């Protein structure tokens, strides 16, 4: 719909043409590349503010997911699905309201591969987004802790958060990496689909399937973990929460690995961030760049 | 749209959803419009908003009153039904205090005066209360609380009693989280061009905040007065005690408990969430003076390719 394109169609058809179709993949690749350029021009403060918002949005989605599944005792798959649908809130907010999410921004590696932005621009965007997401997620840990929501149903919600986080810090490196890869391919695919949509309804429906899939299937998203695991680290100090968690597992609970450095940063964040980067940058951005944007590709 | 950068001969037709910088510009403009509304208009629209939120609230109460699904699922269903309230406010048009917190963006960019902001907030707050109380009157007199062996009334009473027994800090934090999500829902609606967009955009954040149990001051203006009214009905109290499985203490469920334990902390929290976490934050990102976002979002990635 740009100036140059309108000119050419006007000449071709001798009348103005209004195109309302969803964007085709080649055009989506163009749009992603363009967005990468405009993101690289954001000032540091703006970028940081938007990244904090993204962290907050993900945390809002994650707390809703935890709330929805915490009382489930049967129908494991169905409840995972409903939790995933609830979590989609986070990505809806990020894509439509606008925010800089570390995992989603892996897509703008397409601009870098097409040599429209430098490696420094890409690294700057991803690093600031990562830091901002962390700040945003930790802010929500504070607010949600103070809201006392984790006391719901005799501390069952707090127990669910501790148990889920405890599972996350005890995943072997290879599995955490793989789950990170699968997760971010789905996140980036969700965002990729959004670049095809014109209306918000298009975008929200396009997000619903990939995003609820990644939560329901238990893949590892580093920004979700930035809220979930610190929240569990705060909650594990509460004896009522631990007692409720032990009641759920029906035995002594081993939460020795639920620590900030060893459990959270080393055992979870390192493999998950690496997996997220690999899934987003190589499997989605790289592959679509190769198909649609590489210089030798003349047919657009 | 940035018409001046486009040659006059080309008519630029844009059908895509508004991008965030455009949303900010639109809200900035709406703040001016809202500030210019007459007192009578704001007051009447505020009554409507209170009534609409009341409709959503009673709908959510009725749907979840006898749910045997687990707590999380029931909460989610309550959230989805409650979204009706905000859909009516946003699409049918009404002045909701919590949503109007967003006009702070027009204030920070100095389009409207302090007096305008306070005027709009106070008038919409008071009229929301009037609207909600009207809805309590109508719903009570419809004797809907008798449905299903007084279970509907029992559920409403239990909801209200939980809300007036919150700590100040808890109510404040829940208020902050709630209005962040309400203002985000309004923000999403300003991105949308058609009604389907708006409806689905409302369901996620509004359904989310209700399911999470966050506190919305205008919704509480319906829930708690309804509880106070129902407390006087012994059959409803008996049904509520049967539902809760224990004897209940309603000593806080009074007008004093309503204002002191709930409405004051929740309103303060709502203002913090809507004004600071959403309004000022987005103003800082998109509207602060030293920044200029290109509103012409569509241009070709490869100018040199063609």
Boltz contact constraints between the chains, C-beta under 6 A:
constraints:
  - contact:
      token1: [A, 1]
      token2: [B, 298]
      max_distance: 6.0
  - contact:
      token1: [A, 2]
      token2: [B, 298]
      max_distance: 6.0
  - contact:
      token1: [A, 2]
      token2: [B, 299]
      max_distance: 6.0
  - contact:
      token1: [A, 2]
      token2: [B, 300]
      max_distance: 6.0
  - contact:
      token1: [A, 6]
      token2: [B, 10]
      max_distance: 6.0
  - contact:
      token1: [A, 18]
      token2: [B, 13]
      max_distance: 6.0
  - contact:
      token1: [A, 20]
      token2: [B, 15]
      max_distance: 6.0
  - contact:
      token1: [A, 30]
      token2: [B, 301]
      max_distance: 6.0
  - contact:
      token1: [A, 33]
      token2: [B, 301]
      max_distance: 6.0
  - contact:
      token1: [A, 34]
      token2: [B, 301]
      max_distance: 6.0
  - contact:
      token1: [A, 46]
      token2: [B, 285]
      max_distance: 6.0
  - contact:
      token1: [A, 49]
      token2: [B, 284]
      max_distance: 6.0
  - contact:
      token1: [A, 49]
      token2: [B, 285]
      max_distance: 6.0
  - contact:
      token1: [A, 50]
      token2: [B, 285]
      max_distance: 6.0
  - contact:
      token1: [A, 64]
      token2: [B, 208]
      max_distance: 6.0
  - contact:
      token1: [A, 64]
      token2: [B, 212]
      max_distance: 6.0
  - contact:
      token1: [A, 67]
      token2: [B, 72]
      max_distance: 6.0
  - contact:
      token1: [A, 67]
      token2: [B, 212]
      max_distance: 6.0
  - contact:
      token1: [A, 68]
      token2: [B, 72]
      max_distance: 6.0
  - contact:
      token1: [A, 68]
      token2: [B, 76]
      max_distance: 6.0
  - contact:
      token1: [A, 69]
      token2: [B, 72]
      max_distance: 6.0
  - contact:
      token1: [A, 70]
      token2: [B, 72]
      max_distance: 6.0
  - contact:
      token1: [A, 71]
      token2: [B, 70]
      max_distance: 6.0
  - contact:
      token1: [A, 71]
      token2: [B, 71]
      max_distance: 6.0
  - contact:
      token1: [A, 71]
      token2: [B, 72]
      max_distance: 6.0
  - contact:
      token1: [A, 72]
      token2: [B, 70]
      max_distance: 6.0
  - contact:
      token1: [A, 89]
      token2: [B, 204]
      max_distance: 6.0
  - contact:
      token1: [A, 89]
      token2: [B, 208]
      max_distance: 6.0
  - contact:
      token1: [A, 92]
      token2: [B, 204]
      max_distance: 6.0
  - contact:
      token1: [A, 93]
      token2: [B, 184]
      max_distance: 6.0
  - contact:
      token1: [A, 96]
      token2: [B, 188]
      max_distance: 6.0
  - contact:
      token1: [A, 96]
      token2: [B, 191]
      max_distance: 6.0
  - contact:
      token1: [A, 97]
      token2: [B, 184]
      max_distance: 6.0
  - contact:
      token1: [A, 97]
      token2: [B, 187]
      max_distance: 6.0
  - contact:
      token1: [A, 97]
      token2: [B, 188]
      max_distance: 6.0
  - contact:
      token1: [A, 98]
      token2: [B, 20]
      max_distance: 6.0
  - contact:
      token1: [A, 143]
      token2: [B, 173]
      max_distance: 6.0
  - contact:
      token1: [A, 143]
      token2: [B, 177]
      max_distance: 6.0
  - contact:
      token1: [A, 146]
      token2: [B, 169]
      max_distance: 6.0
  - contact:
      token1: [A, 146]
      token2: [B, 173]
      max_distance: 6.0
  - contact:
      token1: [A, 147]
      token2: [B, 173]
      max_distance: 6.0
  - contact:
      token1: [A, 147]
      token2: [B, 174]
      max_distance: 6.0
  - contact:
      token1: [A, 147]
      token2: [B, 177]
      max_distance: 6.0
  - contact:
      token1: [A, 148]
      token2: [B, 170]
      max_distance: 6.0
  - contact:
      token1: [A, 153]
      token2: [B, 71]
      max_distance: 6.0
  - contact:
      token1: [A, 198]
      token2: [B, 15]
      max_distance: 6.0
  - contact:
      token1: [A, 198]
      token2: [B, 16]
      max_distance: 6.0
  - contact:
      token1: [A, 199]
      token2: [B, 17]
      max_distance: 6.0
  - contact:
      token1: [A, 199]
      token2: [B, 197]
      max_distance: 6.0
  - contact:
      token1: [A, 200]
      token2: [B, 17]
      max_distance: 6.0
  - contact:
      token1: [A, 200]
      token2: [B, 191]
      max_distance: 6.0
  - contact:
      token1: [A, 200]
      token2: [B, 192]
      max_distance: 6.0
  - contact:
      token1: [A, 200]
      token2: [B, 197]
      max_distance: 6.0
  - contact:
      token1: [A, 200]
      token2: [B, 201]
      max_distance: 6.0
  - contact:
      token1: [A, 201]
      token2: [B, 196]
      max_distance: 6.0
  - contact:
      token1: [A, 201]
      token2: [B, 197]
      max_distance: 6.0
  - contact:
      token1: [A, 201]
      token2: [B, 200]
      max_distance: 6.0
  - contact:
      token1: [A, 204]
      token2: [B, 200]
      max_distance: 6.0
